[in-house]
Amino acid sequence: MQKWIMSGLFFVACALALALMFTLPGKEEVAEEAKPTMPEVTLDAAAAEATLKASCITCHGDQLQGGAGPALQQVGGHMDTNALFSVITKGRKGMPAFKDQLKPDEIANLALYLSEKK
């Protein structure tokens, strides 16, 4: 009787392993999810400044001089547009993610605007 129980448990474990093997995402899929893709937008400086005032000045200061967050006055000198888009979308360290508060086009426009701050 114990052999039948052990054989049944082994069969269930193998079936579960096969199911997980074919349903879990691969490394490439996980890496693609972790790296958001920036949509193509043209810079609208007025909209970017409005987004900055609504979402960023609390931590980064009204002149981007820094405060609770780092200064962004020359952020374009050491981060490119895609890196800025990723940080704004996903957040980093103490910075929250803005993917739920801002549309991807708004984030892309803000990233373009900040990338010109050199």
C-alpha positions in Angstrom: 0.0 0.0 0.0 2.8 2.4 0.8 4.4 1.8 -2.6 1.2 3.0 -4.3 1.1 6.1 -2.2 4.7 6.9 -2.8 4.3 6.2 -6.5 1.2 8.5 -6.6 3.1 11.3 -4.8 6.0 11.0 -7.2 3.7 11.2 -10.2 2.0 14.3 -8.8 5.4 15.9 -8.1 6.6 15.2 -11.7 3.3 16.6 -13.2 3.7 19.7 -11.1 7.3 20.1 -12.2 6.3 19.8 -15.8 3.5 22.3 -15.5 5.8 24.8 -13.8 8.5 24.3 -16.5 6.1 25.3 -19.3 4.2 28.1 -17.5 6.9 30.1 -15.7 8.5 32.9 -17.8 12.1 32.5 -19.1 15.0 34.8 -18.2 14.5 36.8 -21.4 10.8 37.5 -20.7 11.6 38.5 -17.1 14.4 40.8 -18.3 12.1 42.4 -20.9 9.5 43.1 -18.2 12.1 44.6 -15.9 13.3 47.0 -18.6 10.4 49.3 -19.7 10.4 50.5 -23.3 10.1 54.2 -23.9 7.5 55.3 -26.4 8.5 57.7 -29.2 7.5 61.2 -28.3 8.5 64.7 -29.3 9.6 67.0 -26.5 6.9 69.3 -25.1 8.8 71.5 -22.6 5.6 73.1 -21.2 4.0 69.8 -20.5 7.2 68.4 -19.0 7.5 71.5 -16.7 3.9 71.0 -15.6 4.6 67.4 -14.8 7.7 68.4 -12.9 5.7 70.9 -10.8 2.9 68.4 -10.1 5.1 65.3 -9.3 8.8 66.1 -8.7 9.4 69.4 -6.9 8.3 68.0 -3.5 11.5 65.9 -3.4 13.8 67.5 -6.0 13.1 71.2 -5.3 11.4 73.9 -7.4 14.6 74.7 -9.2 15.7 71.0 -9.3 18.4 71.8 -6.8 17.6 68.8 -4.7 16.1 68.2 -1.2 14.8 64.9 -0.1 15.8 63.6 -3.5 19.0 64.4 -5.5 19.5 67.5 -7.6 18.4 67.1 -11.2 19.8 70.3 -12.6 22.5 68.4 -14.6 21.0 64.9 -14.6 21.3 64.7 -18.4 25.0 64.8 -18.1 25.2 61.4 -16.5 22.0 59.6 -17.4 20.5 59.1 -20.8 16.8 59.3 -21.8 16.2 55.6 -21.5 17.8 55.4 -18.0 15.7 58.4 -16.9 12.6 56.8 -18.3 13.3 53.5 -16.4 14.0 55.3 -13.1 10.8 57.4 -13.3 8.8 54.4 -14.3 10.1 51.9 -11.8 11.5 54.1 -9.1 14.9 53.6 -7.4 16.1 53.6 -3.8 13.9 56.0 -2.0 12.1 57.3 -5.2 8.7 55.8 -5.8 7.6 54.4 -9.1 5.4 56.7 -11.2 4.1 54.1 -13.7 0.7 54.2 -11.9 0.5 58.0 -11.6 1.7 59.1 -15.0 1.1 57.8 -18.5 4.1 56.4 -20.4 4.0 59.3 -22.8 4.2 61.8 -19.9 7.1 59.9 -18.4 8.9 59.8 -21.8 8.4 63.5 -22.3 9.7 64.2 -18.8 12.7 61.9 -19.4 13.5 63.8 -22.7 13.2 67.1 -20.8 15.5 66.0 -18.0 18.0 64.5 -20.4 18.6 68.0 -21.8 19.6 69.3 -18.4 23.4 69.1 -18.7 
